Amino acid sequence: MEIEKILERINLDSFKTYEVSLQTLQLLQKQYLLNVPYENLDFILNKKFSSDLTKVYEKIVNNNRGGICYESHTLFLYLLKTLGFNAHLIFAKVEDLTYIGKDYPHLVILVNLNGIDYLVDVANGQNVREPMNIDDEDFISKAENNEYKIKANKHEYTLLVKYKQKQWSARYYFTKEEKTPSDFVDIFKSDKANESDKSQNKVPLLVTLAKEDGRITMLDDIMIVKEGDNKRLWNISKENRSDVLKEYFNIIIKI
């Protein structure tokens, strides 16, 4: 695996030296979100996901795919640690499990910089776009007409979201407890994976990619393009899915 290719995959200069700093972390997270979509195509293709770093690298970097949280955060953690960041994986309990299912706790990253813990999430669809100090309850992050903040309750934290003038609601809950691939490798095996396969028709196809001023999303047979306050929707046929994936996400795959 080449760190230079990962940097190129997220449209960054692979010859540049990246210092361990909040500014670098912000840049890496932003570039990942703008270049690697969250996508669950393998559910639809009856392919099992993998937390193996080599397979994830092949899928996202060499094959120009996106991935679910287990894949993107496995790769992103490798990038961070290779660049010298102090980071580890953590689990989060998500309120809305529509797009992946109840058997899959959300996987995110906790980065410690100068004694401060930052929540970093690059694989959760429309979500926070910057690192968040988990102990700063006054900090509010804004992205795509949403506001986000973190509330602490002893050893548990809640990522809250508010859309325009609506009330704050929980996006997900998490702790600082470190997780490793061995903690979630069984998710992709045996009975649990088979059970998910049986019910996968209940999981909608989702491919979504952040843009500087909005987002592009394929949701089953609907395309959604948001640019600022403008939003366009149109239907696509199953026969055209592969063409749409290539045109809007640069994903070349038959589906």
Residue, then its C-alpha position, 0 to 999 in steps of 0.5 A: m500500500e502506498i500512502e502517496k496513492i491514498l493522498e492522490r485518491i483524495n486529490l492532495d499533493s503526494f509529494k508534500t510533507y503534511e505536519v501533524s496539526l489541526q489544520t492538516l486534519q481538517l484538510l484531510q477530512k475535507q478532501y476525503l469527504l469531497n472525493v470518496p463517496y459513502e456507498n453501500l453498493d456491495f449490499i446490492l451486489n451481494k458482496k460481503f464487506s471486509s475490514d481487511l486494510t489490503k482489500v479496502y485499499e484495493k476497493i477505494v484507492n485502486n478501484n476508485r470506489g467508496g465504502i461504508c464506515y468500516e471501510s473508509h475509516t479503516l483506510f482513513l485511520y491508516l492514512l492518519k497514523t502513517l502521517g503521524f497522528n495519534a488516532h484510534l477507532i471507536f464505535a457509535k450508536v446511530e439513531d437512524l439505521t435505515y441504510i445499514g441495519k441494526d447489526y452494524p454499529h457506526l465506526v468513527i475515529l478519535v484523534n488526540l492532538n495536544g491533549i484534545d480529543y477530536l471526533v472525525d467522521v468521513a463515512n456517514g453521508q450528510n454529516v459533520r465536515e470537520p474535526m470536533n473537540i468532543d469536550d467543547e460543548d459551545f462549538i457548533s459546526k455547520a454544513e449543508n444547512n445543518e448545525y452540529k454540536i457535541k454534548a458530554n454526559k460523564h463518559e458518553y458523548t452525543l453528537l447532536v444535529k439541528y436542521k434550520q430552525k428545528q430542535w436539536s436531536a441525537r445523530y449518534y452516541f459514542t465513548k472513547e473506548e478504543k476498537t480494533p478490526s478484531d472487534f468488528v471483523d465478525i460483522f462480515k462473517s457467518d450468521k450475522a452477515n447472512e441475516s443481513d443478506k436475507s434482509q438486504n432488499k430492505v436496505p436502500l441503495l445509497v451513494t452520496l458524495a459531498k461537494e463544496d457547495g452541496r451534495i450529490t446522492m443516488l438513492d435507489d432510483i432517484m438522483i438528488v443534486k443539492e447546490g447551495d439552497n437549490k435542490r434538483l431531483w429526477n428518476i433514473s431507471k435500473e438500466n441507467r444506474s451504471d451510467v449514472l454512477k460513472e458520470y456523477f461518482n466516477i465509479i465504473i461498475k455493473i449494477 
